[in-house]
């Protein structure tokens, strides 16, 4: 005997059950706004960099097979960035070379020595802005002079405004992230270019308190 399998008809009763199911179970809630990205209507002003919540990191290639990430744990300076008034924009950052940390003591010692940063002779890295170009309300390009290893050269950072708003202690804060790529040989750091990459990616994560 041949067995015939038939599909059930979609009856009015089944339609009613489906509709009841849709009405009974609520839709998934919409994604909530990220509470860590506070944006107010007036982030303009003069800000002092908060060294506790700011840092500089860098990424450098090693032997063509990996990338090493390091950082500078101490930073100071000030900034004033307002998308409504680019002519008044300014950023000034100072970084003690001795605050370098790559999570390995001997490597730190080598990098601070004369073959690389030469921290004894050139103890500070600094950046001073010369121009800002806003590409949107919250992002743009920041050009200025970077002084490193006794050499000053122009560099351009791509930056993004993270957010601004009141803090829990009665102050007002604003923060940015900025990144650029430099060649260390442009700053006279030529040692072991065949094993450690010439191109270095530099990122600044900066939080400031309005004065």
N, C-alpha and C positions, 0 to 999 in steps of 0.2 A: 504494500500500500504506500502510495506517495504522500509524504507529509507536506502540507502547504502552510507556510508561515505568513500570516497577514499582519500588517502594521495597524495598531489601533487608530481609530479616527479621533481627530481633535474635536471633541464634542464641546457643546456650550458649557457643560459642567466643568470640563477640564480648563476651559478659558477662565471661568470664574475662580477656580482654585489658583491658577497662575496669577491672576490679578490680585487675589487676596494675599499671596505670598509677597508680591512686590510692595504692597501697601503695608505689610506687617514688618518687614525687615528694612531698616533705614539704610540709605545710601552711605557709602564711606565718607567720612568728613573730609572737607577740603584741607590741603596742607596748611598748617599754621605758619604765620610769618616767623622768620628766624629772629628770636629775641636777642641775639648777640649782634645784630646789625641795626643799631638805632640810628635813625637819620632825622635830624631836626631841620627846621627851616632856616636856621641861622648859624652855620658852623664857622663863620668868619671870625677872625681875631688873631691875636698873637699867642703862641703856645710855647711852653717850655717842655722839652722832651723829658718824659718820665723814664729814667734809666732802668727801673725795675721791670717795666713792661715794654721795653724796646730792645732790639738786638740787630746785629748784622751777621749774616751767614754767607758762606761762599761754597761753591761746588767746583772741584777741579778733577780732571781725569788722571788716572794712574795707570801707566804702562799700556794704555790703550785697551784695557780690559775691565776697568771699573771706574767709579766716580766716588771721590771722597768729599764728605761734607764737614766743614769746620765753621767756627763762629768766633765773634768777638763779644765778650760778655759785658763790656763797659762802653757806654755811649752817652754823649751829652750834646746839647745844642738847642736850637729853637726853629720854629717855622711859622709862616703865615701864608695860607693857601686859600684863596677865595675865587671860585669859578666866575663870580660876577666882576672881579677886578684883578685881572692877570698882571697888570702893571705893578701892583703892590706885592706880588708874591715873592717870598724869599724863604730859603732853607739854608741852615747852617748846621753842620754835623761834625763833631770831633770824636775820634775813636782811638784810644790808646792801643798801640800794637801789642803791648805786653799782656792785654786781656785775651789774647788768642787762645782757643781751646779746640783741639781735634780729638779729644778723648784718648790721647796716648802721650805720655810725658816726654818720651824721647823724641817723638815727631814734633811736638811743640817746641822743644829746645832747638831742633834742627831748623825749623821754620823761622824762629826768632833770631837765628844766627846770621852771620854775614853772607851766606850763600843765598838767602831768601829775603826776608823782611828787614833784616839788620836793625832790630829794634833799639839797639844801643845808640846808633847814629841817627836813626829816623824813628823816634818814639811815637809819632802821632800820624794818623791818616785823617784827612779832612775833606769835606765837600762843601762848596759854596755855590749856590744857584746863581745863574745869570738870566734865565728865561724859563717861563712855563707856558705851555700850549695846551689848553683844555680841548679835548676831543669830544667830551660829553660832560654832563653835570658832575660826574663822579670819577672821571678818568682823564688822563692826558700824558704829556711828555714833559719831563723836567730836565733841563740842560744846565750844566754848571761845570766848575773846575774841581777835579779830583786831584788831591796831592797825596802821593804815595811813594815811599822809597826815595824821597827828595826830588821827585819829578811831578810837575803839575801839567795835566792835560784835560781837555774838555771831554765830558762824557754825557750821555743822555739816558735817563731812566724812564721807563714806562711805569706810571704809577696809577694806583687806584685808591679812592677814598673808601675806607671800610665803614665808617659811621661817626656820628658825633652826638653828644647829649650829656645831660647831667649825671654826675657820679653820686654814690651814696653818701659822700662826705661834704656835700655842698659845693663842689667844684663843677667844672664843665670840661669835657675831654673830647678829643678828636684823634682819629688814627688812620694811618696810611700804610700801604705796602708798595714798595718800588723795587724794580729789578733792572739790571743791565748786564752786559757782557763786555769785559775788558781783556786786553792782551797784557800779560805781565811783562813781556819783553818791551812794551811801550814805556814801562816805568823802570827799565833797567834791571829787571829781575830775569836773568838769562840762564841761570844754572839749571842743568839737566832738562833742557827743552825736549830732548829725545825720549824722556821717560815720564815727565810730568807735563800735562798739557799747557800750552801757552794761553789758551782761552779760559777765562775764569768767569763764572756766573756769580754775580753779587746781588744779594737781596737785603733790603732794609725793611724791617717791621717796626714802625714807629707809632708810639702813643704819646700824646702831649696833653698838658693841662693848660687851659686858657688862663692868661695872666690878667 
